[in-house]
Amino acid sequence: MSDRQNNTQRVIEVTENDLPLHCPMPQHADWNAHPRVYLPSSRAGKRFCPYCGTLYRLKGKPSGGHH
């Protein structure tokens, strides 16, 4: 049995531990569905993947330690 999860959600909450953020995430079963895209942080804490349209939403406030 695999520890990978199907990425059926189009909104994924991430934490500061997931930074630097990229899509697809390594824990998803479709981790190689498209080229890895690094998504820069935003002040709003939200980023869309230009390939698959998944919205990544940062839980909590960023500490400023990541770019």
C-alpha positions as a LaTeX table, in Angstrom:
\begin{tabular}{lrrr}
\hline
Residue & $x$ (\AA) & $y$ (\AA) & $z$ (\AA) \\
\hline
Met1 & 0.00 & 0.00 & 0.00 \\
Ser2 & 1.31 & 3.44 & $-0.88$ \\
Asp3 & 1.45 & 6.47 & 1.42 \\
Arg4 & 0.66 & 8.73 & $-1.52$ \\
Gln5 & $-2.72$ & 10.47 & $-1.62$ \\
Asn6 & $-4.81$ & 11.13 & $-4.69$ \\
Asn7 & $-4.88$ & 14.81 & $-5.51$ \\
Thr8 & $-8.61$ & 15.10 & $-6.06$ \\
Gln9 & $-8.82$ & 18.39 & $-4.20$ \\
Arg10 & $-8.38$ & 21.57 & $-6.13$ \\
Val11 & $-7.73$ & 23.54 & $-2.93$ \\
Ile12 & $-4.87$ & 22.32 & $-0.78$ \\
Glu13 & $-3.95$ & 23.86 & 2.54 \\
Val14 & $-0.22$ & 23.96 & 3.16 \\
Thr15 & 1.91 & 25.02 & 6.10 \\
Glu16 & 5.20 & 26.84 & 6.34 \\
Asn17 & 6.86 & 23.40 & 6.49 \\
Asp18 & 5.78 & 22.84 & 2.86 \\
Leu19 & 7.75 & 25.87 & 1.65 \\
Pro20 & 9.25 & 26.39 & $-0.84$ \\
Leu21 & 5.95 & 25.42 & $-2.42$ \\
His22 & 5.79 & 23.45 & $-5.63$ \\
Cys23 & 3.16 & 21.58 & $-7.59$ \\
Pro24 & 2.58 & 18.72 & $-7.75$ \\
Met25 & 3.40 & 17.90 & $-4.13$ \\
Pro26 & 5.52 & 14.77 & $-3.52$ \\
Gln27 & 2.88 & 13.10 & $-1.32$ \\
His28 & 0.29 & 13.01 & $-4.11$ \\
Ala29 & $-0.14$ & 9.97 & $-6.32$ \\
Asp30 & 0.08 & 12.17 & $-9.41$ \\
Trp31 & 3.38 & 13.70 & $-8.30$ \\
Asn32 & 4.67 & 13.44 & $-11.87$ \\
Ala33 & 1.48 & 14.56 & $-13.66$ \\
His34 & 3.14 & 17.71 & $-14.96$ \\
Pro35 & 6.52 & 19.42 & $-14.67$ \\
Arg36 & 7.36 & 20.61 & $-11.18$ \\
Val37 & 6.43 & 24.26 & $-10.84$ \\
Tyr38 & 7.72 & 26.30 & $-7.92$ \\
Leu39 & 5.07 & 28.72 & $-6.72$ \\
Pro40 & 6.31 & 31.95 & $-5.16$ \\
Ser41 & 4.82 & 33.11 & $-1.88$ \\
Ser42 & 2.21 & 35.82 & $-1.93$ \\
Arg43 & 1.05 & 38.25 & 0.72 \\
Ala44 & $-2.47$ & 36.80 & 0.47 \\
Gly45 & $-1.12$ & 33.30 & 1.17 \\
Lys46 & $-2.70$ & 31.85 & $-1.99$ \\
Arg47 & $-1.11$ & 30.56 & $-5.20$ \\
Phe48 & $-2.55$ & 28.84 & $-8.26$ \\
Cys49 & $-0.66$ & 26.22 & $-10.25$ \\
Pro50 & $-0.59$ & 27.37 & $-13.89$ \\
Tyr51 & $-0.63$ & 23.75 & $-15.13$ \\
Cys52 & $-3.48$ & 22.14 & $-13.22$ \\
Gly53 & $-5.25$ & 25.06 & $-11.54$ \\
Thr54 & $-4.84$ & 23.74 & $-8.01$ \\
Leu55 & $-5.11$ & 26.48 & $-5.39$ \\
Tyr56 & $-2.59$ & 26.29 & $-2.55$ \\
Arg57 & $-3.61$ & 28.17 & 0.58 \\
Leu58 & $-1.12$ & 28.83 & 3.37 \\
Lys59 & $-2.46$ & 28.02 & 6.85 \\
Gly60 & $-1.42$ & 30.58 & 9.44 \\
Lys61 & 0.72 & 33.62 & 8.87 \\
Pro62 & 4.13 & 33.31 & 7.21 \\
Ser63 & 7.03 & 34.05 & 9.54 \\
Gly64 & 9.03 & 35.72 & 6.78 \\
Gly65 & 11.77 & 33.10 & 6.84 \\
His66 & 11.04 & 31.88 & 3.31 \\
His67 & 11.12 & 33.71 & $-0.01$ \\
\hline
\end{tabular}
